[in-house]
Amino acid sequence: MAKLKIAALQDDKPVKVNTELPAAVHRDLVAYAEALAQQTGQTVDPGKLIAPMLARFMATDRGFTKFRRSHLPKVNEADG
């Protein structure tokens, strides 16, 4: 099996966000959770994958990274 981009999930204080997902996206989240379970041996709630996937997406978006560096105040990563 190919190495997945999302690995073990961090235990962090959550912020509640309610949103609707297209059914196809939900099916893919369920499939991703199944693949992750096979790879790590750890059962994962598909909803718990959304935050690390978004974080990874934003961390690898060069345009957003450039914008954040020039327009947003520096955030201490230890504080979240």
Buried (B, 14 or more C-beta within 10 A) or exposed (E): EEEEEBEEBEEEEEEEEEEEEEEEEEEBBBEBBEBBEEBEEEEBEBEBBBBBEEEEEEEEEEEEEEEBEEEEEEEEEEEE
